[in-house]
Amino acid sequence: MKAYLAAAIQMTSLPDLHKNLAQAEELIQLAVNRGADLVCLPENFSFLGDEEAKTQQSQEIAEQSMKFLQTMGKRYQITLLGGGFPVPQNTNNPKSGKLFNTAVLIGKDGQELARYHKMHLFDVNLPDGNTYQESETIEAGSIAPPIYYSEELGNLGLSVCYDVRFPELYRYLSLHGANVLFVPAAFTAYTGKDHWQVLLQARAIENTCYVIAPAQVGRHNPRRQSHGHAMIVDPWGVILADAGDQPGVAIAPIEPSRLEQVRRQMPSLQHRVFKN
């Protein structure tokens, strides 16, 4: 693993595929111009704000999202995470079933390195009056979250948004070698103000891993608003970069020496009593 710069992109995606991809490319280019080798897009980067339209357009969104990620990886010679977009379960008949909320990692040659279907679905009734039922349109993924093992970038563990509330997932990833954890999200404004930063720091600290958390921000439609604050957190829980409350990029170094230092000084993973 080498030292490198990672970028967590922050977007305000809308129910407009082509506008979102144009916004994403601008922010990817900004990250590359600042030296990033690993660039991460948030959940729903290519479409957000209208569930019915997302379902109806899912085939086009899926195809265009993959094409975009592959093109960007090759064009800018980066490793690129597409943090979440809808993929029909049945690609031959996309209107016949539910969708997967899919995160895909793409390499510099445009080839797919890893794919993860979000496992924990956001079915909640919030005190602000908003109700979310992700399971109405999304099928939960399998219980085998992927890790992409890279000699250059470290061992990259994939997750999506609501997953961050389930520490056993990240313990699984860390015990299988992950040292960089992805948490791309479209965290609600209501929950984000109290929970987002705390949860990211907790996942970093308890697993002594870097956490890269690209995010959605602002209003996507009259009822949907995201918290923002895309972050990169180091293994000690220190916030290295925070994109604030506007579209932009959080960039910070991922340093193997820092990872080794924290794991040497705080070897908590070696001190576990409950190991199953």
N, C-alpha and C positions, 0 to 999 in steps of 0.2 A: 504494500500500500504506500502510495506517495502522498505528499502534501499537495493539496489543490484547493481551488476556490469553487464553492457551491453556491447556487442561486435558487432562492425560493420566490417564485413569481406571485404577485398579487394582482388579481383582475376583478373587474366588474362585468361579468358575463351576462348576456341578455338572451331572450329567445330569438336570436338571429345568428345562425351558424357562421355566415361569412364575415360579419362584423367581428365576432369573437375570435375567429382565426386570424384576422388582420391585427387585432389588438394583441393577441398572443405572440405573433411574429415580431411586432415592434418591441415587446418586452424581452423576448428571447435575444434579439439583436442587441438590446441594451445590456443584457447580462453578459453576452459574449464579448462586447466591446470593453467591458470591465474585467475580463479575464476569466470568466467562469468556464470550467470544464464539464461540470454537472449542472444541468438546469432542470428545475422541477415546476411543472404547471399544476394548478389546483384542481380539485374535484370540479366536475361540470364545466371545465374550461371552454368547451366548444358549444355548450347550450345550457341555459339556466333561466327559469322563471315561468314556464308554462308546461305542466306535466302532460297535458293532453297532446299538445303540439310535439313535445319530445317523443312521446310514444308513436305518434303518427309518422314522424320524420326519422325514427330511430335508425333505419337502414342507411339513409343518407348520412346522418350524423356519424354513425360508426365508420362508414367507408371513408368519409372525408377527414375524420379525425385521425385515422390510421395513416392515410396518405400524407396528411400534414405532418405528423410526427416523424415519419420516415424521411420526408423531404427536408425537414428542419435539421434532423440529426446529421444527414449527409452534407447539407449545405454549410452548416456552421461547424461541422466536425466536433460534435459534443455528444455526450450521453444525455438523453432527454427522457424525463418522466412525464407521461400524460396522466395526470392524477385521477381521472375518472371521467368516463363517457359511456353512454348507453350502447350496449351491444345486444341485439336480439338473440334469444336462446336458439331459435330455429332460423338460420340465415336463409334457408330455402323458402321459408314462409314467415317473414318477420312479424306479421300481424297475428300469428297463431298462438303466441304465448308471451310470457313476461320477458323482461330485459335483465341483463347483468350490468351492474355498475362496475365498470372495468378500468383498472389502472394498468398501463403498459409502459415498460421500460425499453427504450430504443437505443441502439448503439451508434457509433460514429459512421458505420457503413449503412445505416438505415435498417438494419435487421433487428427483429424483436429479440430481446434478451430475457424478458420475464413478463408474465401476465398474472394479474390477481383480480378475482371477482370479490367485491366487498361482501363480508360475511355477516356483519352486524347491521341490521336495517333500522332506520330512524323512524320508529312508530311511537310518537309521543304527543301528549297534550300539554302544552306549556301554559304557565300562569298568565302569559300576556294575551291568551285567547287563541293563539295559533295552534292548529293541529297538523301534524305531519304523519303521513302513512306511506312510507317508502315501499313497504311490502305490497301495496296495491299494484305497483307496476314493476318492481324489482324482485328478482329471485336471489336469495342468499347464495353465496359461493360455498365451495367446499371448505373443509377444516384443515387444509394443508397450505397455509400461506407461503408464498415463495420467497426465497432468498437468492439474490444473484451474487455469486462469489467472484470478486474481481481483484486481481493482483494490483491494479492501479488505484481503484476507487474505494476499496474495502468491501466488506460483505454487506449488501444492501437489502434491508428487509422492507417488504411492501405492506402497506395498510391504507385505509381510506377513512377519514373523517370520524364518524361515530365510533369506529373501532378503538379510538384513543381512550374510551371509557372502560376498556376491558384489559386490565393489566396482564392477564394470563396470556393474551396473544403476544405481547411484546416480550414476556419471559420466554415463551416458546421460541421467538425469533432470536433472542440473545443467546439462549442455550444451544441453538443450532448455528451459532457463529456470527450472527449479525452484529455489526458495530456502528452502522449508520441506519437509522430508522426513518422511513418516509411516512409523513402524516398529511397528505394533501386533503384539503377540506373546503367545505362551504358552510362553516359554522354559523349558526344563527346569531344575530346581534344580541338577542336576549340571553342566551346561554353563554355566549362568548365572553361577555363582560366579566363574568364571575369564574368561568371554568377553563377557558382556552389556555391561557398562559400556565396556570397551575398544573393542568393535565400534561402539557408538553414537558414542563420541567420535571414532573414526577416520573414520566416514562424515561427521560434521559438519566435522571439520578439513579433510579432503582435498577436500571440495566447497564449503567455506565457506558452509554452509547451517545453518539451525536444524533440529534433529531432535526430533520429538515421538513418544515411544515409550510408549503405554499398555501395560499388562502384566497377565498373570494371576499370582496368588500363592497359595501354600499347596497343600493336598491336594484333589484332585478325585475321587480314588478311592484304593484301597489302593496302587496302583502309580504313579499319576501325580501328580507334585508340581512346581509351577512356582516360579521364582526370585523373581518380584516386581520391585521397584525400577523401577516406571514412572518415566520420566525425561523432562525437557526439557533439551536441550543447545544451547548457543549456537554460532555459527559459528566461534568460537575454540576450541571444545571444552570450555568451562566448563559444569559441571552446574548449571543454574539451579534445578532442583527434582527431588526424589527421594522417591517415595512409601513407601520402606522395605519392610517385610516384612508389612504388613497391608493389607487393603482400604482404599482411600481415593483421594485425588486429588492429583496433582502439578500445580501451577499456576505459570505464569511469563509474563512479558511477551515478546511477539514485537515487536521494535523495528526498523523499517527503517533508522534511523540507525546502529544497531549493525551491521547487515548491511553497510551501505555502508562503514562504517569498517573492518571486517575485510577486506572485499574490496579496499579501497583500499590498506591497509597490507600485505596478503599476497595479491597478485594471481596466485596460483599457477595458476588456471585459464587465464590468458593466457600462461603460460610452458610449456605442454605441448609436448613434442617429438613424442610418439606420439599422433596425432590421429584415428586410424581404429580 
